[in-house]
Amino acid sequence: MAFALVIIKAVLEVAGLALLAQFLVGVFAWGRRKNNPVYRLFEIVSRPMTRLTRFVTPKVVVDRHIPLATFLLILFAWVIVLVELASSCRSDPAQRACAAVQRKA
């Protein structure tokens, strides 16, 4: 169980950091951000989560707010996964994925 949670946590971290980096690149290249190759790379990395958020959210949510909603949903899911991972490692500390968690704590 802990191994699956570690994988989910890693996917959430990659998507969240891609959205954060996309935002930062967009701030520095505001008018030209759609032509910026780095911005587009981060957009490609975060696109699956953004599309999932667009599918889950009601149509009342404006498309330009979807990246922020995606980031907040990723953050919320990441916290839940961390709590579940800690609970799983407390219940069975012999799991292989728990060794890295226990070293960091």
Secondary structure, 3 states (H helix, E strand, C coil): CHHHHHHHHHHHHHHHHHHHHHHHHHHHCCCCHHHCHHHHHHHHHHHHHHHHHHHHCCCCCCHHHHHHHHHHHHHHHHHHHHHHHHHHHHHCCCCHHHHHHHHHC
